[in-house]
Amino acid sequence: MTSRQAYAPSLRLENVTVIRGNRLVFNNLNLSVAAGELLWVRGANGCGKSTLFRVIAGLLGAFTGKVHADGKLALADENLALDPNLTVGAALHFWAQMDGATLADCDAALAAMDLLSLADIPVRYLSTGQRKRAAIARVLASGSAIWLLDEPYNGLDSASSAHLDKAILSHIAKGGIVLLAAHQSPSINVSDSLILDAKGRSV
Ligand SMILES: Nc1ncnc2c1ncn2[C@@H]1O[C@H](COP(=O)(O)OP(=O)(O)OP(=O)(O)O)[C@@H](O)[C@H]1O
């Protein structure tokens, strides 16, 4: 969270039911996350972690129920939202401008994910881990209060994981919210965890 958001964000899901195809992914899911909290979202493959993030981000509709998000949201998932034909710096700046961010915000995000030396190469040349870092940098540069990070540690080396840990800790220390989907326990302390099961319930 940056000075662009000086209030306390919050996130609440109220009786959210989601159906994909003929599969009930969630049934009456309730969730509340307050400013300064890091929520670890966990569960087996296919339990609905990515679906949950897409519903919260407004990319997928809920069948019933409501998402109440007080604060700007940013999602980093497997779909890299950066134009492959632009340089990393230009692609990041494109999105950051839409979020009211400055070039300095972009540079700070690139520096946070140790990407400054890659700012001038096209996004399509990035390796898997570098793409992941660029996706996270986009979230950082957005100045969003609520971060939705879907498997952000996948493909990161230990130095990059440490950069991400630091960015998350800094964000929640400033009162931001982070939802982190991961199979492995994060190395930083989480405020709470949401465990999803295969029958559309939180357990
Ligand atoms: N477009 C779709 N149409 C129908 N079903 C879908 C669609 N996309 C995903 N699903 C189903 O929704 C369920 C939840 O998928 P989701 O990707 O949210 O799981 P996940 O917990 O993120 O899994 P993983 O740990 O493997 O990343 C799965 O059973 C999946 O097959």
The ligand as a Tripos MOL2 file, in Angstrom:
@<TRIPOS>MOLECULE
LIG
   31    33     1     0     0
SMALL
NO_CHARGES

@<TRIPOS>ATOM
      1 N1        -13.4700  -22.6730  -17.3320 N.pl3     1 LIG1
      2 C1        -13.7800  -23.6770  -16.5080 C.ar      1 LIG1
      3 N2        -14.8940  -24.4110  -16.7050 N.ar      1 LIG1
      4 C2        -15.2320  -25.3930  -15.8830 C.ar      1 LIG1
      5 N3        -14.5230  -25.7500  -14.8000 N.ar      1 LIG1
      6 C3        -13.4070  -25.0510  -14.5610 C.ar      1 LIG1
      7 C4        -12.9820  -23.9960  -15.3950 C.ar      1 LIG1
      8 N4        -11.8380  -23.4990  -14.8750 N.ar      1 LIG1
      9 C5        -11.5670  -24.2020  -13.7700 C.ar      1 LIG1
     10 N5        -12.5070  -25.1370  -13.5840 N.ar      1 LIG1
     11 C6        -12.5800  -26.0890  -12.4630 C.3       1 LIG1
     12 O1        -12.7390  -25.3300  -11.2690 O.3       1 LIG1
     13 C7        -12.0820  -26.0140  -10.2040 C.3       1 LIG1
     14 C8        -11.1880  -25.0570   -9.4690 C.3       1 LIG1
     15 O2        -10.0740  -24.7180  -10.2850 O.3       1 LIG1
     16 P1         -8.9500  -23.7380   -9.7740 P.3       1 LIG1
     17 O3         -8.0440  -23.4650  -10.9130 O.co2     1 LIG1
     18 O4         -9.5810  -22.5930   -9.0820 O.co2     1 LIG1
     19 O5         -8.2130  -24.6600   -8.6890 O.3       1 LIG1
     20 P2         -6.8850  -24.4030   -7.8370 P.3       1 LIG1
     21 O6         -7.2080  -24.6680   -6.4130 O.co2     1 LIG1
     22 O7         -6.3280  -23.0500   -8.1500 O.co2     1 LIG1
     23 O8         -5.9350  -25.5470   -8.3910 O.3       1 LIG1
     24 P3         -4.3300  -25.7180   -8.4520 P.3       1 LIG1
     25 O9         -3.8470  -25.9640   -7.0600 O.co2     1 LIG1
     26 O10        -4.1590  -26.9130   -9.3230 O.co2     1 LIG1
     27 O11        -3.7800  -24.4600   -9.0790 O.co2     1 LIG1
     28 C9        -11.3560  -27.2070  -10.8190 C.3       1 LIG1
     29 O12       -12.1220  -28.3870  -10.5900 O.3       1 LIG1
     30 C10       -11.3070  -26.8710  -12.2800 C.3       1 LIG1
     31 O13       -11.3200  -28.0410  -13.0770 O.3       1 LIG1
@<TRIPOS>BOND
     1     1     2 1
     2     2     3 ar
     3     2     7 ar
     4     3     4 ar
     5     4     5 ar
     6     5     6 ar
     7     6     7 ar
     8     6    10 ar
     9     7     8 ar
    10     8     9 ar
    11     9    10 ar
    12    10    11 1
    13    11    12 1
    14    11    30 1
    15    12    13 1
    16    13    14 1
    17    13    28 1
    18    14    15 1
    19    15    16 1
    20    16    17 2
    21    16    18 1
    22    16    19 1
    23    19    20 1
    24    20    21 2
    25    20    22 1
    26    20    23 1
    27    23    24 1
    28    24    25 2
    29    24    26 1
    30    24    27 1
    31    28    29 1
    32    28    30 1
    33    30    31 1
@<TRIPOS>SUBSTRUCTURE
     1 LIG1         1 GROUP 0 **** ****
